[in-house]
């Protein structure tokens, strides 16, 4: 049985994706699909709200459109001229209110720290869900998106404490060495970026 988001949630995401795509100069869906490296038919299904993209593809869309994951998913405004469609979930609205663009400012495209934070959050959530099994979340992609968004916001607002919680997560005990090494690499890259940012601010 295919996983699907609630129709109104998927419809809002589809509308937001099309709106930002055209705002960023991709007048035709086929050009944007080609940039993403996928078939036009596959991409247009996202804009028709027939299916939802994976977290990996969402991240690629963000990089191509030069928006943060928060902006594309409706956690924050992409700019003064575009109203947020939102994802009709109170918890996401709270995230948007508290962490509207991340500490480094958004609206001009995702910064490296935000990209690393999103990748780390997505990987940590994926590991956690594999650990508890799909039955707990009911196989609902929205649960993973919501959890990833919350963890992303925590990484932005309280990076070191959040990283410590990820490292101490029980789910990591069952992860194979190769994946654990990849996660460690992500954590190191993210914490180095945070340290650099803090040092740069201190020098100002």
Residue pairs with C-beta under 8 A, 6 or more apart in sequence:
1 139
2 51
3 139
3 140
3 141
4 10
4 51
4 52
4 141
5 13
5 52
5 140
5 141
5 142
6 88
6 142
7 49
8 88
9 87
9 88
9 89
9 142
10 49
10 52
11 49
12 74
12 85
12 86
12 87
12 88
13 49
13 52
13 73
13 74
13 85
13 87
14 46
14 47
14 48
14 49
15 49
15 85
16 72
16 74
16 84
16 85
17 46
17 47
17 61
17 72
18 47
19 82
19 85
20 65
20 67
20 71
20 72
20 78
20 82
21 29
21 32
21 47
21 65
23 78
23 79
23 81
23 82
24 65
24 66
24 67
26 32
26 35
26 65
29 40
29 43
29 44
29 47
30 40
32 43
32 64
33 39
33 40
33 42
33 43
33 44
34 40
35 64
36 43
36 57
36 60
36 61
36 64
37 60
38 57
45 51
46 52
46 53
52 141
53 61
55 122
55 126
55 144
55 145
55 148
56 122
58 69
58 72
58 73
59 69
59 115
59 118
59 119
59 122
61 72
62 68
62 69
62 71
62 72
62 110
62 115
62 118
63 110
63 115
65 72
66 108
66 109
66 110
67 78
67 106
67 109
67 110
68 76
68 101
68 102
68 106
68 109
68 110
68 114
69 75
69 110
69 114
69 118
69 149
69 152
70 76
70 95
70 96
70 99
70 100
70 101
70 102
70 106
70 149
70 152
70 153
71 77
71 78
71 101
71 106
71 107
72 78
73 87
73 92
73 145
73 149
74 84
74 85
74 86
74 87
74 92
74 96
75 87
75 92
75 95
75 96
75 99
75 100
75 149
75 153
76 84
76 96
76 99
76 100
76 101
76 106
77 83
77 84
77 100
77 101
77 107
78 84
78 107
79 107
84 96
86 92
86 93
86 96
87 142
87 145
89 142
89 146
91 146
91 150
92 146
92 149
95 149
95 150
95 153
98 153
98 157
99 153
99 156
99 157
101 107
102 111
102 113
102 114
102 117
102 156
103 156
103 157
104 111
104 113
104 114
104 197
106 114
110 118
112 193
113 156
113 190
113 193
113 194
113 197
114 156
116 186
116 189
116 190
116 193
117 152
117 155
117 156
117 159
117 190
118 148
118 152
119 186
120 155
120 163
120 166
120 183
120 186
120 187
120 190
121 148
121 149
121 151
121 152
121 155
122 148
123 182
123 183
123 186
124 151
124 166
124 169
124 183
125 144
125 147
125 148
125 151
126 144
127 169
127 171
127 172
127 175
127 179
127 183
128 147
128 169
128 171
129 136
129 137
129 144
130 171
131 170
131 171
131 174
132 171
137 143
137 144
151 162
151 166
154 162
155 162
155 163
155 190
159 190
159 191
159 194
160 191
160 194
163 187
163 190
163 191
166 172
166 187
167 187
172 180
172 183
175 183
